[in-house]
Amino acid sequence: QVQLQESGPGLVKPSETLSLTCTVSGGSISSYYWTWIRQPPGKGLEWIGYIYYSGSTNYNPSLKSRVTISVDTSKNQFSLKLSSVTAADAAVYYCARRVAVRGYYGMDVWGQGTTVTVSS
Amino acid sequence: AIQMTQSPSSLSASVGDRVIITCRASQDIRNDLGWYQQKPGKAPKLLIYVASSLQSGVPSRFSGSGSGTDFALTISSLQPEDIATYFCLQDYNYPLTFGPGTKVEIK
């Protein structure tokens, strides 16, 4: 059974770079679209972007200038970097596996989420 | 970006009631829509994909319908464990966008 686990600092200073890693266990990172989603406190869900196992990426235009998602297939991990953070970037960050094949589109496996606070 | 709206934003119903949540897309998204359940403090969970297909392991009281711009999630008989917020997500094009959510409570 595939499981995802986010890791990284829970506190980031304004203007610095948020860095999170998602470790995939119980299965291979090959295939699938590995995705980051965030949820500010008390608010809805925002899709940040994905990386395909081959390395191709797609980012939300609202964050594109500040986001980098990378993959390390040897470690079965993928990572998120968000630069120049502000208080608006404080959220629970989730990693998820997205399946996108004919007849099936969905994020079927999620990490538990990690809370990131932005404060000096 | 495609805008997703949901109604109602919250509802209160009794155990055993039939509950319907609707989701509308700002443009035609065929049937590329999923429904997710999020319980407090937990990650979302996929319930329905491609508008009407039940994800493995999800109780059959959940069902989805619709295509184009208008979709619905139905809980045929509300159970106490269904207390959660429900989100729709359009999977038609990028950026993927979620609806604002519907909070379901027990009366």
HADDOCK unambig.tbl for C-alpha pairs under 7 A between the chains (distance, minus, plus):
assign (segid A and resid 44 and name CA) (segid B and resid 100 and name CA) 5.54 0.50 0.50
assign (segid A and resid 44 and name CA) (segid B and resid 101 and name CA) 6.78 0.50 0.50
assign (segid A and resid 45 and name CA) (segid B and resid 98 and name CA) 6.27 0.50 0.50
assign (segid A and resid 46 and name CA) (segid B and resid 97 and name CA) 6.92 0.50 0.50
assign (segid A and resid 46 and name CA) (segid B and resid 98 and name CA) 6.88 0.50 0.50
assign (segid A and resid 47 and name CA) (segid B and resid 96 and name CA) 6.11 0.50 0.50
assign (segid A and resid 47 and name CA) (segid B and resid 97 and name CA) 6.58 0.50 0.50
assign (segid A and resid 60 and name CA) (segid B and resid 95 and name CA) 5.29 0.50 0.50
assign (segid A and resid 103 and name CA) (segid B and resid 50 and name CA) 6.73 0.50 0.50
assign (segid A and resid 104 and name CA) (segid B and resid 49 and name CA) 6.45 0.50 0.50
assign (segid A and resid 104 and name CA) (segid B and resid 50 and name CA) 6.29 0.50 0.50
assign (segid A and resid 105 and name CA) (segid B and resid 49 and name CA) 6.14 0.50 0.50
assign (segid A and resid 105 and name CA) (segid B and resid 50 and name CA) 6.37 0.50 0.50
assign (segid A and resid 105 and name CA) (segid B and resid 91 and name CA) 6.65 0.50 0.50
assign (segid A and resid 106 and name CA) (segid B and resid 34 and name CA) 6.49 0.50 0.50
assign (segid A and resid 106 and name CA) (segid B and resid 49 and name CA) 6.04 0.50 0.50
assign (segid A and resid 107 and name CA) (segid B and resid 46 and name CA) 6.53 0.50 0.50
assign (segid A and resid 108 and name CA) (segid B and resid 46 and name CA) 5.72 0.50 0.50
assign (segid A and resid 110 and name CA) (segid B and resid 43 and name CA) 6.54 0.50 0.50
assign (segid A and resid 111 and name CA) (segid B and resid 43 and name CA) 6.94 0.50 0.50
assign (segid A and resid 112 and name CA) (segid B and resid 42 and name CA) 6.55 0.50 0.50
assign (segid A and resid 112 and name CA) (segid B and resid 43 and name CA) 5.53 0.50 0.50
assign (segid A and resid 113 and name CA) (segid B and resid 43 and name CA) 6.51 0.50 0.50
